[in-house]
Amino acid sequence: MSVDVLLGLQWGDEGKGKIVDVLTPKYKVVARFQGGPNAGHTLEFEGIKHVLHTIPSGIFHKEIENIVGNGVVIDPITLQKEIKALIALNVDVNAHLFISRKAHLIIPTHRLLDAASEAGKGKEKIGSTLRGIGPTYMDKTGRNGLRVGDIEASDFKERYVKLRYKHLELLRQMNYEHTAEADEAIFFEAIEAMRKLNFVDSEHLLNQHIKEKKQILAEGAQGSLLDIDFGSYPFVTSSNTISAGACTGLGIAPGHIGKVYGIFKAYCTRVGSGPFPTELNDETGEAIRKAGNEFGATTGRPRRCGWLDLPALKYTIMINGVTDLIMTKPDVLCGFDIIKVCTAYKIDGKVYDYFPYDIVNSIIEPIYKEVKGWKQDLMPVRAEKDFPVNFKNYISYLEKELEVPISIVSVGPDRKQTIIR
């Protein structure tokens, strides 16, 4: 049995959490393979909105095993808050959540290092969420990090103090004023709460599930254009967000990857700094932001909005090996007479119909194709046959350009507002 992968194809915020929640009944296991609590996966059902930061989006389904893989970095404080919120909704977290011993821990001084680093960049800051993600991955690759399995060690406190001391020395060298002790008591309370959870050797558990032919869905966090290797560097996250990251972030062989579901919005958004070729700094961009409620689920920051970018989308489809596309939020575009789609970039007089090496230091002029919009509200639609003609034409145009079928269309935040084509 193969492992299917679900991930975002843009700069994040594509609606991954909702789609995982919708697809979960097909699977026995949902496994998160990278990222940290900077992710905000929003699910909405029965009139209630839920935001998950670390826990896989299958947690609301009974009989589903949810695994936090080794590629994830975990903030115990955030995790404890998340678990408390789930318990208040009568979710049996202990029965259905399993955490890899090899996942790394975010400690309070990681957050301070994140803030100090961002402050030191000035105008060149990358728009970090300041949750300690980058410094934690730096400790991981620098072979200094603390892992979930270390919590079980008798000298865990000593290991923590050693890492904390290293961080304080770095902060001193950066002349960054701080109160390092502020979250320490809360951190150790959260560590004690974590001791009650199921710590597992997740790579063995997942490969045993594969042998038993259990259906597994690997859930990505940030979008593909934020991948540390293939994203808009240096305005990226600190992990591999693409499908290959599922292998290293879960300990599964590439031959086990089956379907790759790629999620994209019918337009583009981005949070924080970094290049955004189709960004709309005008009334149209503001109209999309308001209609789409484009504010970060984790940070609350307003998202930058723009038209759909085909060169970038074709690029992420290629590097991920996408087999099925999922479109979200076309309902936001209802009412536009004309919808624009970027088909190429013009840089220094040269036209690029692909995603080039450097979009950070270049002045990019997007080349647009105009397609007819639709007036009909898509949110009440529950069947493909009821799509307005111009929306059907929009889907057909994108499928032709992208050469991958759009298998699912989401027309609203609720589970029921999901149409399988």
Secondary structure, DSSP 8 states (H G I E B T S, - for coil): --EEEEEESSSS-SSHHHHHHHHGGG-SEEEE-SB-TT--EEEEETTEEEEESSS-TTTTSTT-EEEE-TTBEE-HHHHHHHHHHHHHTT--HHHHEEEETTSEE--HHHHHHHHHHHHHHGGG-----SSSHHHHHHHHHTT---BGGGGGSTTHHHHHHHHHHHHHHHHHHTT----TTTTHHHHHHHHHHHTTSEEE-HHHHHHHHHHTT--EEEE--S-GGG-TTTSSTTSS-SS--STHHHHHHHT--GGGEEEEEEEEESSEEE-SSS--TTB--SHHHHHHHHHTT-B-TTT--B-EEE-EEHHHHHHHHHHHT--EEEEE-GGGGTT-SEEEEEEEEEETTEEESS--S-SSSS-EEEEEEEEE---S--TT--SGGGS-HHHHHHHHHHHHHH-S-EEEEE-SSBTTSEEE-
